[in-house]
Amino acid sequence: MRPGDAAHVVAIYQAGLDAGNASFETTDPTWQAFDTAKLPLRRHVAADTTTGQVLGWIAAAPSPADVPTPASSSTASTSIPVTAAAALPPHCCGP
């Protein structure tokens, strides 16, 4: 994930928020806030190999500080939002 992906990443994030299935937040963060909140080496985009269009992303953030357990210092919270075009069709994985 690079700064050049910012508009696509934030748009996918907002689409998930609009659908009510991405977060407890109601609006997408600025790129600067997003960039600051995620672990630098633990974020990636998935792009169409033909068009280069970003279809989804994954990013890890440090576990919240309000979970004070020994394990929380070595864990992360992850997000894996995808565009509607990249989502699996309902019939692909079962009856």
N, C-alpha and C positions, 0 to 999 in steps of 0.2 A: 504494500500500500504506500503510495507516494502522494505528495501534495497535489499532483496533477489529477489524482483520483478523487479529490475532495468533493467536488460537486456531485459526482455519481454516488459516492458513499453516503453523503448527507441526504441526498434525494431518496435513496433506498431506505435509509433510517426513518425518514419522515413518512414514507409510504407505509411502513410497518406501524408507526405511531397512529397514522390516520385510520388504519384498519383495526386498531386496538389490540394488536398482538405482538408488540415489540418491546414494550417497556412500561414502567409506571410513569415515565415522563410524558408530557403532552406536546412538546415541541422539540425539534432536533437541535442539537448543540451547534455552536459555531465550529468551524474547522479547528480553530485554535483550542477551544475547550475540549473537543474530541481528541485532538492530537495529544494534549497534555494528559488526558485521563487514561489513555491506552498505553500498554507496554510497547516500547519501540520495536522490538524484534518479534513480537507476537501478533502481527496483524497482516492480513493478506487479502487480495481481491481475487475473485474468479471472473475471468473475462472470456467472451466468445473469441475463439481462436481465429475466426474469419473477419469479424468486424471490429474486434477490440472493445466492444461494449462491455462495461462492468455489469455483471449479472448478480453479484452478491459479494459479501465480504465476511471475514471472521477477524475478531480482535479480542484480545485478552486484557483485562484490567486487574490491578491488584484487588484482592479481597477487601471489602469495606473495613474500615478501622473500628467500626462498632461491633465487630465479631471478634472479641479478644480471646482467642484460644491459641494454644501453641501451634496447631495445624494451620491457622489462618495466615501465618507469616509465610507459608510456602505454597499457598493456593492462589488461584486466580478465578475471576468470573469471566465467562466468555459470551460473545454474541455471534450469531451466524445468520444475519438477515439476507434474504435473496429477493430478486424481483419476481413478480407474478409469472413472467415468462420463463424463469428458471425453476420455478417450483414444480415438484413432481405432480403429474395428473392424478386425480383421485383413484383411478382404476389401475395404476401401475403396480401397486404393492399388496393387493389383496382383492377379495371378491367385491 
